[in-house]
Amino acid sequence: MSHELQTISIEEAQARAERADTALREAAEAAGLVDVAVGTMPSPVGELYLAVTRKGLACIAFEEQDRDGLERRFAQELSPRVVASARATDAVRRQLDEYFGGARHAFELDLDRRLMSPFVEKVLAATAAVPFGEVSSYGAVASRIRRPNAARAVGAALGTNPIPIVVPCHRIVGANGKLTGYAGGLDRKEFLLHLEGDPTLFATS
């Protein structure tokens, strides 16, 4: 009995590999083996990288952030079972699209806060209370968490926000209204504030 080697093109080999990868990911989802689902989406502030767990949205990263490093962090702090899955990030992508399109002023998403330290979580909880179309100051957030002299620490905590946009650290500005500090860059901060309304129209609170 003879065996003939089958020759396939590079394109067909790549297509087969992609189908196998898709089948593997779908099987993992169906079996409940996906603890951290990751996906991407285009946006006016560049491609966003999303991570969702069973607890909720854990991370939004901007395109220049180190995704390999993030996945290593997910594996260490969330679960080693990290799988690309567009379907698992559907709700997040839909609400972000609505936000960027001007149709959504508040997010209705469960959040997984395990990538936040207790202090960062406290700071971001106060930050999340700043409504759409308004801004507040680092000092005001520090006062809300009963650390009135911790404005600088508040700024550092906001710089580590793993869920920007949804947890709106872009709404925190300097005491004089000046745009200062944003992990995604001041151009993105300015864009988001103008999307919500010209920040110069609002007094800090």
C-alpha positions in Angstrom: 0.0 0.0 0.0 1.6 3.2 -1.1 1.2 6.6 0.6 1.4 9.8 -1.4 2.4 13.0 0.2 -0.2 15.7 -0.2 1.2 19.1 -1.1 -0.8 22.2 -0.1 -0.1 25.9 -0.6 1.0 28.2 2.1 -2.4 30.0 1.9 -4.3 26.7 2.4 -2.0 25.8 5.3 -2.7 29.1 6.9 -6.4 28.8 6.3 -6.4 25.3 7.9 -4.5 26.6 10.9 -7.0 29.5 11.4 -9.9 27.0 11.2 -8.3 24.8 13.7 -7.6 27.8 16.0 -11.2 28.9 15.7 -12.5 25.4 16.5 -10.2 25.1 19.5 -11.4 28.5 20.9 -15.0 27.7 20.3 -14.6 24.3 22.0 -12.9 26.0 25.0 -15.8 28.5 25.3 -18.4 25.7 25.0 -16.6 23.7 27.7 -16.4 26.7 30.0 -12.6 26.7 29.9 -12.2 30.4 29.1 -11.5 32.4 32.2 -10.1 35.5 30.4 -11.4 36.4 26.9 -9.5 39.0 24.9 -10.5 40.9 21.8 -9.9 44.1 19.9 -12.0 46.8 18.4 -11.4 49.9 16.3 -12.2 53.3 17.9 -11.7 57.0 17.3 -8.8 56.8 19.8 -7.1 53.9 18.1 -7.5 50.1 18.4 -8.6 49.1 21.9 -7.6 45.8 23.4 -10.3 44.3 25.8 -10.1 41.6 28.4 -13.3 40.2 29.9 -13.6 37.5 32.7 -16.7 35.8 34.2 -16.8 38.7 36.7 -16.9 41.4 34.0 -14.7 43.8 32.1 -11.1 43.6 33.5 -9.0 45.7 31.1 -9.1 48.2 28.2 -5.7 48.9 26.8 -4.7 51.4 24.1 -2.9 50.2 21.0 0.6 51.1 22.0 0.5 49.2 25.3 2.4 45.9 25.5 -0.2 43.2 25.0 2.1 40.3 25.6 2.9 41.9 29.0 -0.7 42.4 29.7 -1.5 38.8 28.9 1.3 37.7 31.2 -0.3 39.8 33.9 -3.7 38.3 33.2 -2.2 34.9 33.6 -0.6 35.8 36.9 -3.4 37.8 38.5 -6.6 36.5 36.8 -6.2 33.1 35.3 -3.7 31.3 32.9 -6.6 30.4 30.6 -6.5 33.5 28.3 -8.2 33.0 25.0 -9.0 35.3 22.1 -12.8 35.5 21.8 -14.7 38.2 19.9 -18.1 36.8 21.1 -17.2 37.2 24.8 -16.4 40.9 24.3 -19.5 41.7 22.2 -21.3 43.6 25.0 -18.3 45.7 25.8 -17.6 46.5 22.1 -21.3 47.4 21.6 -21.4 49.8 24.5 -18.1 51.4 23.6 -19.4 51.9 20.0 -22.5 53.5 21.4 -20.4 55.8 23.6 -18.2 56.9 20.8 -21.2 57.4 18.6 -22.8 59.7 21.1 -25.7 57.4 22.0 -24.5 56.3 25.4 -23.6 58.5 28.4 -23.2 55.7 31.0 -21.9 52.2 30.8 -23.9 49.2 32.1 -21.1 46.6 32.4 -20.0 44.4 35.3 -16.4 45.1 36.2 -13.7 42.8 37.4 -11.5 44.9 39.7 -8.8 42.3 40.5 -6.2 44.3 38.5 -6.6 47.2 40.9 -4.9 47.6 44.3 -7.3 48.5 47.2 -6.2 52.1 47.1 -6.6 52.3 43.3 -10.0 50.7 43.6 -11.1 53.3 46.1 -9.8 56.2 43.9 -11.5 54.8 40.8 -14.8 54.3 42.7 -14.8 58.0 43.5 -13.8 58.8 39.9 -16.6 56.7 38.5 -19.0 59.0 40.4 -18.1 62.0 38.2 -21.0 62.2 35.7 -20.8 62.3 31.9 -20.2 65.9 30.8 -18.6 67.0 34.0 -15.0 67.1 35.4 -13.5 67.0 38.8 -10.0 67.6 40.3 -7.4 65.4 41.8 -7.8 67.2 45.1 -11.6 66.7 45.0 -11.2 63.0 44.5 -8.7 62.9 47.4 -11.2 64.6 49.6 -13.9 62.2 48.6 -11.8 59.2 49.7 -11.0 61.1 53.0 -7.3 61.6 52.0 -7.4 65.4 51.4 -3.6 65.6 51.2 -3.2 62.8 48.8 -3.9 64.5 45.4 -0.5 63.4 44.1 -1.2 59.8 45.1 -4.6 60.0 43.5 -2.9 61.1 40.2 -0.6 58.1 40.4 -3.5 55.8 41.1 -5.4 57.1 38.1 -2.4 56.5 35.9 -2.7 52.8 36.6 -6.4 52.5 35.8 -6.8 49.2 34.0 -10.3 50.1 32.6 -10.0 53.6 31.1 -13.0 55.2 29.3 -15.5 53.0 31.1 -14.0 54.1 34.5 -13.6 57.7 33.5 -10.3 58.9 34.8 -10.2 61.3 31.8 -12.7 63.4 33.7 -10.1 64.3 36.4 -8.2 67.5 35.7 -6.0 69.9 37.5 -7.4 72.3 40.1 -7.1 75.1 37.5 -9.0 73.1 34.9 -5.7 72.3 33.0 -5.5 68.8 31.4 -2.7 67.0 33.1 -1.7 63.4 33.2 -3.4 60.5 31.3 -1.9 57.1 30.6 -3.4 57.2 27.1 -1.9 60.6 26.4 -3.3 64.1 26.7 -4.6 64.0 23.1 -6.9 61.1 24.0 -7.9 62.8 27.2 -8.8 66.0 25.3 -10.7 64.0 22.7 -12.8 62.1 25.3 -13.7 65.3 27.1 -14.7 67.1 24.0 -16.7 64.0 23.0 -18.6 64.5 26.3 -18.7 68.3 26.0 -16.1 71.1 26.1 -14.4 70.8 29.5 -13.9 74.5 29.8 -17.7 74.8 30.1 -17.7 73.0 33.4 -16.5 74.1 36.8 -14.5 71.5 38.7 -16.3 70.0 41.7 
